[in-house]
Amino acid sequence: MTIETVINVDLDGPRINRHVYGHFAEHLGRGIYGGFYVGEDSDVPNVGGIRLDVVEALRDLNIPNLRWPGGCFADEYHWRDGIGPKDRRPTMVNTHWGGVEENNHFGTHEFMALCELLGAEPYISGNVGSGTVREMSEWVEYLTRDGDSPMARLRKAHGRDQPWQVRFWGLGNEAWGCGGNMTAEHYGQEARRYGTYCRDYGDNRLYKIAAGANADDYAWTETLMKQVGHLGCQRVRSTAYHALSVHYYTITGPTWEEKGSATVFDTGEYYTTMAAAAGVEQVLAGHAAVMDCYDPNRTVGLVLDEWGTWFDVARGTHPGFLFQQNTLRDALVASVHFDIFHRHADRLVMANIAQTVNVLQAMILTDPDSQAMVLTPTYHVFWMNRDHQDATSLRVDHRTAPPTRPVGDTTLTTVSMSASRKDGRLLVSLSNLDAAKAAEVEIDLRGGGVERVDALILTAAALPDHNTPQAPSVVAPRRYDGVSVTGDRLRVHLPAASFVTVSGALTRPA
Ligand code: AHR
């Protein structure tokens, strides 16, 4: 059966905010230390301790932003511990992630240097759980204020004259849990208080993101939406925060203790994972619907600032370090998420995969002994999809419904697609989630055609296939010739368990 699809290439749609291709780096396991940062004395080529191989690989993804320092870690991080000469920075205990000692060698200046090397905007999560309003407000001043104020002076004393531009600020993290175990009502008040004292300095306009719901906790979102505007001393309605976040992880196993292995799984588990991944659509739609009730003009953004697979840690690794391998299954989880992000481009302003290096669904894994770096299948999905960033999202309508299969008490659609237009080019992403059957898609392009078509495919002999330092390209994109163009029709053959991108120059209709 051929899936008949229609894309109107000349119609307008919402812009896919490039920030939905955002990233997340927490002080967790080997995410920062050994991942991004090896220290100046390392044999691994580095600038100021930051690994150059990792930077170079991530630059190819055009990563738009990097969220830091957590996660749960953010709510026990005190930024002043991470500035000044490294040998005088105090040590703390990272109680969330393995109880290890954190020497604070990677702090504010190192993070900003990393963002500059990556060409990514910083997204800083402030400490609401165990910090103070003053502490966060001074961090904003330290980073972004020019002139002769106490914090600007302190920054200059630590070697940085010019303020940085830091737009994105998180007002805490998971306030319903590790970020303070607050109720939504209480947190809403806190977010308004913290938001009030995080100031705009010069031309740096803050975009404040309130710590939002866990998955489908729509009541949390509703409470924060009711509190988003506040009346200040001039009785003017202003915005205490500009966006709400939500976290959604793809978890396969039945309990937290049995999330399942990242590499050893059967087809049933694979479909459970894919159904869980596709579940993010309902969650985004649910939060968007609640937000629409209070903000029909969509001025408040929705930010999915943690998403991705969460499996049992790899055998023999520290249970608190959340290190897992990354297979073709993870790649398909990512490709399905992006299709959903593109469809919700009218409300979703940012998304951050958890996490970039060595933690959970990573783009990059580094070997702790040899220091060799491996690009994961998930990395390749980000790379193949990178031209969707800031493109116009195009509707994809099906004349023939794509195939489905029952998974537990849900139904999984096994062919997923999205499309966008940018700079006179069309990009279509297609995933076939069926583990065994190929699919045929015929796309009727309306309002224009396409020429000079390029296609790439990401697949492998088996779903658990993954990359290692010894075999780094088992799952890697390859040029693909299973695509043909006849007039304004694009025909795509999708092998089982594959991700394909098709791009080409748009032509005017004949
Ligand atoms: O990404 C790992 C953890 O997951 C984060 O620290 C926390 O915010 C979430 O629960």
Residues whose N, C-alpha, C, O or C-beta is under 5 A from the ligand:
A	BS01	AHR	G71 C72 F73 E174 A354
